[in-house]
Amino acid sequence: MKVRLFLFLLIFLNHFGYGQIVVNEIMASNSTTIKDNTGAFSDWIEIYNIGNSTVDLNNYFLSDNPEKLDKYQLKSGSGSLQIGPKGFLLIWCSGFPSRGENHVSFSLSSESETIILSNPELKIVNQVDFKNQRKDISFGRTIDAGTELRYFREASPNKTNKGIATYLGALSPPIFSQKGGFYDNSINLTISHEDPSVRLIYTEDGSIPDAQNLNGKAYNYKNQYAEFPGQSNGPLLTGNYRSKLFQKAIEVKSKKDIPNKISRISSTWHFSPYYFPNFPIPKATVIRAVATKSGYLNSEIVTETYFLDKNQSKNPEFDVISLNIQEDHLFSFEKGVYNAGKLFEEYRIKNPSSIADFCTPGNFANEGDLFEKPVNFELFRSEKQAINQNISFKIHGACS
């Protein structure tokens, strides 16, 4: 009798799919990996069917809140939520259920979160906890439906995880001896890490610290464009940025005597940019650092901004915001998002008799996820750092 009852329960559970589906892989910061059905790069959850029969997720629940298992109930009228034997299904965490039956009403946090899949009776079927997600790096089971969870070197949405190379772990962020802020005098800054075997890579030019860029990288930009018919475009100029290996304390000091650089790069289609400052502007010192180690996922980048210029107010009566972005992301002739660039020159070729005006196309007209760039945001209030956060940046607007 007990054997028959046990077999009946197995058949019952298999028929309804309970216990045979798992959250197999997730991506909480999808930037370029895979597009959803609307063309957007939404966060995603991959569900895997372990069993030998089809499972229909209609009326199942997904949640990122253990206190609210019924946060979103999946609804299907077309069979789009069915998963075949040993099959996969992507659930898009876009925050817009109107985009389709496999979209849910919430997105995923890249810092830490819990994903809970429950059956129609709100019994938890599977749960995955994760922390510290990185852009375009997925996290999941090293073997489909297995118990070991790791970061993948290459995401595999809707495909098996078997054989995909993984990272041994994710490194914690570097530790700075001094936080960003306003200082009376120069400081000696040290960077450390809890693991003495890591390499600490840093930059002083606002660029993203990269162990592959210790010799420096160059990019092209222009400061003159054919604003009026008959004018010629100016020459390609060269900018550069470089990462360094941290070996000794960094002297952070005032930059008031350093010539203007970024403020003298064109961001418009003018032949003679009228807005270039002809006086030394105040400059902050930005230090960015990352920890690296063979076999491990790089740490999050830590960014701190230091204000030491005597021309700046020591006690600002207003909040100060510091945005740190790698300069070629803004000004590269080919791919910069804050300049006229290649897109304007292509427009000029097709429209040789037009005069550039307010709405003339340029690189700055490029919108959408493909032109989203990583930025660090800092807010200083009453001299103290109130917010320090890695965010994303992209152009949005009409012609302004």
Backbone torsions as a table, in degrees:
resi	resn	phi	psi	omega
1	MET	NA	-43.7	179.9
2	LYS	-64.5	-38.7	-179.6
3	VAL	-65.9	-43.1	179.8
4	ARG	-63.2	-41.6	179.0
5	LEU	-63.1	-42.0	179.6
6	PHE	-62.4	-44.1	178.8
7	LEU	-64.9	-38.1	177.9
8	PHE	-61.6	-42.6	179.5
9	LEU	-63.9	-41.7	178.7
10	LEU	-60.9	-44.7	179.4
11	ILE	-64.2	-40.6	-179.6
12	PHE	-62.4	-48.7	-178.2
13	LEU	-66.0	-39.7	179.9
14	ASN	-66.4	-37.3	-179.1
15	HIS	-62.7	-40.4	-178.1
16	PHE	-92.1	-5.1	175.2
17	GLY	85.1	0.3	-178.2
18	TYR	-68.8	131.4	175.7
19	GLY	85.6	-4.6	-178.5
20	GLN	-112.5	10.0	177.3
21	ILE	-125.2	145.1	-178.6
22	VAL	-138.0	154.9	167.3
23	VAL	-76.7	112.6	-168.4
24	ASN	-98.2	-33.2	-176.1
25	GLU	-159.0	145.9	178.4
26	ILE	-137.0	155.5	170.9
27	MET	-138.3	114.8	-176.0
28	ALA	-97.8	1.9	178.0
29	SER	-148.1	73.8	-177.2
30	ASN	-87.7	110.5	-177.4
31	SER	-108.3	-42.1	-177.1
32	THR	-140.2	3.3	-170.2
33	THR	-73.1	-53.2	-176.7
34	ILE	-154.8	140.3	-179.9
35	LYS	-94.2	149.0	173.0
36	ASP	-82.5	-173.4	-175.5
37	ASN	-67.2	-12.5	178.2
38	THR	-100.0	-2.0	-178.4
39	GLY	91.5	2.1	179.6
40	ALA	-91.6	153.7	177.0
41	PHE	-93.9	82.4	-177.7
42	SER	-87.7	154.3	169.8
43	ASP	-59.6	155.0	-178.9
44	TRP	-146.9	156.1	175.2
45	ILE	-125.2	131.1	176.4
46	GLU	-101.6	126.2	176.5
47	ILE	-104.2	135.6	-179.3
48	TYR	-118.5	137.6	178.2
49	ASN	-98.7	109.8	-178.2
50	ILE	-71.8	-31.0	-167.1
51	GLY	-79.1	-173.4	-177.3
52	ASN	-106.9	11.1	177.5
53	SER	-132.1	157.7	-178.4
54	THR	-69.5	140.8	176.0
55	VAL	-115.7	136.3	176.4
56	ASP	-110.0	119.6	-178.3
57	LEU	-84.8	7.8	175.9
58	ASN	-56.8	128.5	-179.3
59	ASN	78.1	-0.5	171.4
60	TYR	-70.7	165.0	-179.3
61	PHE	-119.4	142.7	170.6
62	LEU	-122.9	141.2	-179.5
63	SER	-151.2	153.7	171.1
64	ASP	-114.8	19.1	-178.2
65	ASN	-134.0	108.8	-179.5
66	PRO	-59.0	-20.8	179.8
67	GLU	-86.6	-6.4	-178.5
68	LYS	-143.0	78.8	-176.5
69	LEU	-65.4	-24.5	-178.0
70	ASP	-95.4	30.2	-176.6
71	LYS	-56.1	-41.6	176.8
72	TYR	-146.2	127.4	177.6
73	GLN	-101.4	124.8	179.4
74	LEU	-71.4	133.9	179.5
75	LYS	-129.6	131.7	-179.0
76	SER	-133.9	132.8	174.4
77	GLY	-115.4	0.4	-174.8
78	SER	-128.3	7.4	-179.3
79	GLY	78.9	11.1	-176.5
80	SER	-71.4	-10.7	-179.1
81	LEU	-102.7	13.0	177.4
82	GLN	-83.8	141.2	177.9
83	ILE	-122.5	121.5	179.4
84	GLY	-73.1	171.1	178.8
85	PRO	-55.1	131.5	-178.9
86	LYS	55.4	29.8	-177.2
87	GLY	-105.0	173.9	-176.4
88	PHE	-126.0	155.1	174.5
89	LEU	-145.6	131.5	176.5
90	LEU	-93.3	131.0	171.4
91	ILE	-107.6	123.6	-177.4
92	TRP	-89.6	122.1	176.8
93	CYS	-94.2	68.6	-174.7
94	SER	-89.5	-21.8	-172.9
95	GLY	85.1	3.0	-176.9
96	PHE	-129.5	85.7	179.1
97	PRO	-58.8	-21.1	-179.8
98	SER	-66.4	-14.1	-178.5
99	ARG	-77.0	-13.6	-179.6
100	GLY	156.5	168.2	-175.8
101	GLU	-67.6	-22.6	179.4
102	ASN	-103.4	27.9	170.9
103	HIS	-109.8	140.5	178.4
104	VAL	-113.1	171.2	-170.3
105	SER	-86.2	5.3	-179.0
106	PHE	-134.3	159.2	173.9
107	SER	-109.5	173.7	-176.8
108	LEU	-101.6	143.5	175.5
109	SER	-84.6	135.8	179.8
110	SER	-81.8	-6.0	-178.9
111	GLU	-86.7	-59.6	177.3
112	SER	-165.0	146.3	-177.4
113	GLU	-167.8	167.6	175.3
114	THR	-124.1	130.3	175.8
115	ILE	-106.9	125.1	-176.4
116	ILE	-125.4	124.7	174.9
117	LEU	-106.7	123.2	-178.6
118	SER	-122.9	152.1	178.5
119	ASN	-80.0	176.3	-176.5
120	PRO	-59.5	-20.4	177.1
121	GLU	-92.2	11.7	179.6
122	LEU	62.7	31.8	171.0
123	LYS	-93.9	128.2	-176.8
124	ILE	-64.1	123.5	177.8
125	VAL	-91.6	-41.5	-178.7
126	ASN	-159.7	153.0	-177.8
127	GLN	-147.2	138.9	177.1
128	VAL	-132.1	128.9	174.7
129	ASP	-103.6	139.7	178.3
130	PHE	-144.0	159.8	177.9
131	LYS	-139.1	160.2	168.2
132	ASN	46.2	62.6	176.7
133	GLN	-81.9	148.1	-178.1
134	ARG	-116.8	158.0	-178.0
135	LYS	-60.3	125.3	176.7
136	ASP	62.1	21.2	173.3
137	ILE	-112.7	121.8	180.0
138	SER	-92.4	164.6	-176.6
139	PHE	-137.1	132.7	-179.4
140	GLY	-178.1	-160.9	-174.7
141	ARG	-84.5	129.4	-176.8
142	THR	-64.0	-28.9	171.8
143	ILE	-124.4	135.9	-178.0
144	ASP	-48.9	124.0	-179.6
145	ALA	70.2	6.9	178.0
146	GLY	-74.7	-177.5	-175.8
147	THR	-102.1	-20.7	-178.4
148	GLU	-82.7	128.3	-179.1
149	LEU	-111.8	132.9	178.6
150	ARG	-147.8	168.6	171.0
151	TYR	-82.0	141.0	-179.4
152	PHE	-99.7	142.3	175.8
153	ARG	-72.3	-24.1	176.1
154	GLU	-142.1	126.0	-179.4
155	ALA	-67.9	152.8	-179.5
156	SER	-135.6	58.4	179.2
157	PRO	-61.6	133.1	-179.9
158	ASN	65.1	20.0	178.4
159	LYS	-137.7	163.7	179.1
160	THR	-65.1	147.5	176.1
161	ASN	-88.3	-11.2	-176.3
162	LYS	-61.8	128.6	177.1
163	GLY	86.4	-5.1	178.8
164	ILE	-77.3	129.5	179.7
165	ALA	-64.6	142.9	-177.8
166	THR	-125.8	165.7	171.6
167	TYR	-90.5	148.2	178.8
168	LEU	-69.5	-24.0	179.9
169	GLY	175.0	-178.8	178.0
170	ALA	-115.8	131.6	-178.3
171	LEU	-76.7	146.2	174.4
172	SER	-76.9	162.0	-176.3
173	PRO	-69.9	155.8	172.8
174	PRO	-64.1	161.3	180.0
175	ILE	-115.0	123.6	178.2
176	PHE	-92.9	141.4	179.9
177	SER	-73.6	-22.1	179.3
178	GLN	-135.2	133.3	176.3
179	LYS	-78.8	158.7	176.9
180	GLY	-63.9	153.8	-179.9
181	GLY	158.9	-160.1	-176.5
182	PHE	-103.3	128.3	-176.4
183	TYR	-129.3	144.8	179.1
184	ASP	-74.7	-36.7	-175.1
185	ASN	-131.5	168.8	177.2
186	SER	-62.1	155.5	-179.0
187	ILE	-130.9	155.3	173.5
188	ASN	-101.4	114.0	-174.1
189	LEU	-101.0	128.7	174.1
190	THR	-113.2	150.5	178.8
191	ILE	-123.0	131.4	-177.2
192	SER	-135.1	176.2	-179.9
193	HIS	-153.2	151.4	-179.8
194	GLU	-66.5	-23.1	177.8
195	ASP	-104.6	109.4	-176.0
196	PRO	-68.7	-10.2	-177.7
197	SER	-90.2	-2.6	-179.6
198	VAL	-77.5	160.3	168.7
199	ARG	-100.1	134.5	179.4
200	LEU	-105.0	116.3	-178.6
201	ILE	-108.1	134.5	-177.4
202	TYR	-138.5	164.6	175.1
203	THR	-134.9	155.6	176.6
204	GLU	-119.8	7.1	-175.7
205	ASP	-117.7	15.2	178.6
206	GLY	84.2	-5.3	-178.3
207	SER	-78.5	165.7	179.0
208	ILE	-75.1	123.2	180.0
209	PRO	-64.0	130.5	-172.4
210	ASP	-145.4	121.6	-179.0
211	ALA	-62.7	-19.7	178.8
212	GLN	-87.4	3.4	-176.4
213	ASN	-122.8	35.3	179.9
214	LEU	-74.7	-15.4	177.9
215	ASN	-100.1	-1.8	177.4
216	GLY	91.6	153.0	177.2
217	LYS	-131.1	147.3	179.8
218	ALA	-114.3	154.1	173.8
219	TYR	-143.4	160.9	-178.8
220	ASN	-103.6	145.6	174.0
221	TYR	-147.1	169.9	177.7
222	LYS	-131.2	149.7	176.8
223	ASN	-114.6	-2.3	180.0
224	GLN	-137.4	130.0	178.9
225	TYR	-128.5	159.7	-179.2
226	ALA	-76.5	80.8	-177.5
227	GLU	-65.0	-41.6	-178.4
228	PHE	-113.5	155.2	177.7
229	PRO	-55.4	136.8	177.6
230	GLY	92.2	-15.7	177.6
231	GLN	-76.6	157.5	176.1
232	SER	-102.5	150.5	174.2
233	ASN	-73.7	148.8	179.1
234	GLY	-74.0	173.4	-177.7
235	PRO	-75.5	158.9	171.5
236	LEU	-71.9	129.1	176.1
237	LEU	-106.0	166.5	-175.1
238	THR	-120.4	128.1	170.8
239	GLY	-113.5	165.0	-179.4
240	ASN	-153.4	160.9	176.5
241	TYR	-150.4	157.5	-172.7
242	ARG	-151.7	145.2	173.7
243	SER	-98.8	158.7	-179.0
244	LYS	-133.9	153.9	175.6
245	LEU	-89.8	124.3	-179.0
246	PHE	-72.7	124.2	179.0
247	GLN	-132.2	-27.8	178.8
248	LYS	-146.9	168.0	-176.4
249	ALA	-56.0	141.8	179.5
250	ILE	-96.2	126.7	176.5
251	GLU	-83.6	114.1	177.9
252	VAL	-98.4	115.6	-176.2
253	LYS	-137.9	173.1	-178.7
254	SER	-61.1	143.6	177.8
255	LYS	-110.5	21.7	-174.0
256	LYS	-62.6	-23.2	-178.8
257	ASP	-97.1	0.5	179.6
258	ILE	-83.8	132.2	-178.2
259	PRO	-59.8	152.4	175.7
260	ASN	-62.7	141.6	178.8
261	LYS	-128.8	-70.0	-175.7
262	ILE	-62.0	-36.9	-177.7
263	SER	-70.5	-5.5	179.2
264	ARG	-112.8	29.6	173.0
265	ILE	-112.4	132.3	-176.2
266	SER	-66.1	139.8	173.8
267	SER	-120.3	8.5	-178.2
268	THR	-136.1	-179.7	-178.8
269	TRP	-92.0	13.9	-179.3
270	HIS	-66.5	145.0	174.2
271	PHE	-73.6	-36.3	176.7
272	SER	-127.7	91.4	-177.9
273	PRO	-56.5	117.1	-175.2
274	TYR	-79.6	-11.3	-169.8
275	TYR	-97.5	0.2	177.6
276	PHE	-63.9	126.9	179.0
277	PRO	-69.2	141.1	178.2
278	ASN	-106.2	22.3	178.2
279	PHE	-139.0	156.3	179.4
280	PRO	-66.7	125.1	178.1
281	ILE	-95.9	152.2	177.7
282	PRO	-60.7	144.0	-177.6
283	LYS	-134.3	138.7	174.2
284	ALA	-94.3	167.2	174.4
285	THR	-109.5	122.9	-179.4
286	VAL	-109.4	126.1	174.8
287	ILE	-117.5	125.7	177.8
288	ARG	-123.0	141.1	-176.3
289	ALA	-144.9	151.8	178.0
290	VAL	-141.3	148.2	175.8
291	ALA	-99.6	135.1	179.8
292	THR	-129.9	151.5	177.7
293	LYS	-160.7	137.1	-178.1
294	SER	-57.0	129.7	177.5
295	GLY	88.6	-7.7	-176.7
296	TYR	-115.6	152.8	175.0
297	LEU	-74.1	131.7	179.8
298	ASN	-53.4	152.4	176.0
299	SER	-69.8	168.2	168.0
300	GLU	-62.6	150.2	176.8
301	ILE	-79.0	132.4	175.9
302	VAL	-103.2	132.2	-179.1
303	THR	-126.6	133.2	175.7
304	GLU	-134.8	138.1	-180.0
305	THR	-113.8	131.0	-175.9
306	TYR	-119.0	129.0	179.9
307	PHE	-107.4	112.4	-179.5
308	LEU	-127.9	0.2	-176.8
309	ASP	-70.1	127.9	-178.8
310	LYS	-67.3	-17.5	178.0
311	ASN	-75.8	-13.0	-179.5
312	GLN	-92.7	147.7	179.7
313	SER	-66.9	131.7	177.2
314	LYS	-70.8	-30.6	-178.9
315	ASN	-124.3	74.5	-177.2
316	PRO	-61.3	137.4	-179.6
317	GLU	-86.2	3.7	-179.7
318	PHE	-135.1	161.5	177.2
319	ASP	-67.5	148.0	178.9
320	VAL	-117.5	130.3	177.3
321	ILE	-112.4	132.7	176.3
322	SER	-117.7	122.4	176.1
323	LEU	-112.3	123.1	-178.7
324	ASN	-113.6	120.3	-179.0
325	ILE	-141.0	142.1	179.5
326	GLN	-62.5	132.7	-166.9
327	GLU	-63.2	-34.1	-179.3
328	ASP	-70.7	-21.7	175.6
329	HIS	-63.9	-26.9	177.4
330	LEU	-92.6	-43.8	-163.3
331	PHE	-115.9	-1.5	177.6
332	SER	-56.9	132.6	-179.8
333	PHE	-58.5	-38.4	-177.2
334	GLU	-79.4	-47.1	-167.4
335	LYS	-128.3	3.5	178.3
336	GLY	-62.4	148.1	-177.1
337	VAL	-107.5	3.1	-175.7
338	TYR	-128.4	35.7	-179.5
339	ASN	-149.5	172.5	177.7
340	ALA	-72.8	-51.0	169.6
341	GLY	55.7	-154.3	-174.2
342	LYS	-61.4	-37.5	-176.6
343	LEU	-64.2	-37.6	177.9
344	PHE	-68.4	-42.6	-179.3
345	GLU	-63.5	-36.5	175.9
346	GLU	-65.4	-38.1	176.4
347	TYR	-63.3	-42.3	-178.0
348	ARG	-63.1	-39.3	178.9
349	ILE	-60.9	-39.9	-178.6
350	LYS	-80.6	-19.0	-176.6
351	ASN	-132.2	66.1	-173.1
352	PRO	-66.3	-20.9	-176.2
353	SER	-101.5	1.3	-178.2
354	SER	-83.3	150.5	173.0
355	ILE	-99.1	128.1	179.8
356	ALA	-60.5	132.9	178.3
357	ASP	-135.5	-165.7	-170.4
358	PHE	-53.9	-39.5	-173.9
359	CYS	-107.2	15.4	178.2
360	THR	-64.6	134.7	-177.2
361	PRO	-63.1	151.0	173.6
362	GLY	-159.9	178.7	177.0
363	ASN	-54.0	-30.7	-178.3
364	PHE	-68.5	-5.9	177.0
365	ALA	-87.9	-8.5	-179.7
366	ASN	-72.5	125.4	-178.6
367	GLU	-123.5	166.7	173.0
368	GLY	102.9	178.1	-173.3
369	ASP	-62.4	-32.0	-177.6
370	LEU	-66.1	-19.2	-177.9
371	PHE	-110.8	20.1	177.4
372	GLU	-83.0	134.8	-175.3
373	LYS	-123.3	147.6	178.4
374	PRO	-75.2	138.3	-178.0
375	VAL	-139.5	149.5	168.9
376	ASN	-106.3	134.1	-176.9
377	PHE	-114.9	126.8	174.3
378	GLU	-127.1	137.5	174.8
379	LEU	-118.8	125.8	177.8
380	PHE	-111.5	127.8	-178.8
381	ARG	-129.7	121.3	-177.0
382	SER	54.4	47.0	177.3
383	GLU	73.6	-10.5	-176.1
384	LYS	-103.9	144.9	179.5
385	GLN	-74.0	116.7	-177.6
386	ALA	-96.4	-33.1	-179.8
387	ILE	-140.7	137.8	171.7
388	ASN	-142.4	110.5	-170.1
389	GLN	-148.9	138.8	172.9
390	ASN	-81.7	125.3	-177.5
391	ILE	-132.9	-169.9	176.9
392	SER	-122.4	157.2	-175.8
393	PHE	-133.9	135.4	169.1
394	LYS	-153.2	158.1	-179.4
395	ILE	-76.6	139.2	173.6
396	HIS	-149.1	137.9	178.6
397	GLY	152.5	-173.9	178.2
398	ALA	-91.7	-102.0	178.7
399	CYS	-108.6	8.5	-171.8
400	SER	-94.5	NA	NA
